[in-house]
Amino acid sequence: MWVLVFFDLPTETKKDRKHASKFRKEMLDFGFQMFQFSIYMRHCNSRENAGVYIKRVKERLPPKGKVGIMCITDKQFGMMELFHGTDPAPVAPPPQQLELF
C-alpha cells in the first residue's frame, strides 16, 4: 500500500512560505519521499499502518492551501508510467515485506 500526499500551498508571504516549508519537512520526517515538488509518497505494509501516517498528516495540515491524501495498492503503483522528457523512466520496485513464519 502506498500513501500519496498532494498539496498546493500558498507562498506569497513569509508566513505562508514558513508553513509550506514546515509541512514539507514534516513529510520527510514521517518517512515520505518527494515524488514531485508537491507530491510526497510513502510505502506502508498494511492499511492500518497507512492509517497511522494519514492521521499524522491530518494533524499537521497547514492553515491555508489544498492537501489531498490517496492510498493505492502496490499493483496500482506498479502500473504507473513515468517519463523524464520523452524517455520512459524505470519505476522503483516496492520495498520487500518481511515474512515471519
C-alpha positions in Angstrom: 0.0 0.0 0.0 1.2 3.5 -0.9 0.1 6.7 0.7 0.4 9.8 -1.6 0.0 13.3 -0.3 -0.7 16.0 -2.9 -0.6 19.7 -1.9 -0.8 23.2 -3.3 0.2 25.6 -0.6 0.4 29.4 -0.9 3.9 31.0 -0.8 3.0 34.7 -1.2 4.0 35.8 2.3 6.9 34.9 4.5 4.5 33.3 7.0 3.0 31.2 4.1 6.4 30.1 3.0 7.3 29.1 6.5 4.2 26.9 6.8 4.8 25.3 3.4 8.5 24.5 4.3 7.5 23.1 7.7 4.8 20.9 6.1 7.4 19.5 3.5 9.9 18.9 6.3 7.4 17.0 8.4 6.5 14.8 5.4 10.2 13.9 5.2 10.4 13.3 9.0 7.4 10.9 8.7 9.4 8.8 6.1 7.7 10.2 2.9 9.8 10.6 -0.2 9.4 13.5 -2.6 7.9 12.2 -5.8 7.4 15.6 -7.3 7.7 19.0 -5.6 4.2 18.9 -4.3 3.6 15.2 -4.2 5.1 13.0 -1.4 4.7 9.2 -1.1 5.4 6.5 1.5 5.1 2.8 1.4 3.1 1.1 4.2 2.9 -2.6 5.0 -0.9 -2.5 5.6 -4.0 -0.4 5.5 -3.8 0.0 9.3 -0.2 1.3 9.0 -1.3 3.7 6.3 -4.0 5.0 8.6 -1.4 5.9 11.1 0.5 8.1 8.6 -2.7 9.6 7.2 -3.6 10.6 10.8 -0.2 12.2 11.3 -0.5 14.2 8.1 -4.0 15.4 9.0 -2.7 16.6 12.4 0.0 18.7 10.7 -2.1 20.3 8.0 -1.1 23.9 7.2 -3.6 26.7 7.9 -4.0 27.5 4.2 -3.8 25.7 0.9 -5.1 22.4 -0.5 -4.0 19.0 0.6 -5.1 15.6 -0.8 -4.3 12.2 0.5 -4.7 9.0 -1.5 -3.9 5.3 -0.9 -3.1 2.9 -3.7 -2.0 -0.7 -3.8 1.4 -1.9 -4.9 -0.2 -3.3 -8.1 -1.7 0.1 -8.9 1.6 1.9 -8.2 3.4 -0.6 -10.4 1.1 0.2 -13.4 2.1 3.9 -13.3 4.0 5.1 -16.4 6.8 7.6 -15.6 8.7 9.7 -18.1 11.7 12.0 -18.0 11.1 14.1 -21.1 10.1 11.7 -23.8 12.1 8.8 -22.4 10.4 6.3 -20.1 11.8 6.2 -16.6 12.0 3.0 -14.6 9.5 2.6 -11.8 11.2 1.7 -8.5 10.0 -1.7 -7.2 8.1 -1.6 -3.9 10.1 -2.4 -0.8 10.2 -6.0 0.2 7.9 -7.1 3.0 9.4 -9.3 5.7 7.6 -12.6 6.3 7.7 -14.2 9.7 6.9 -17.9 10.0 
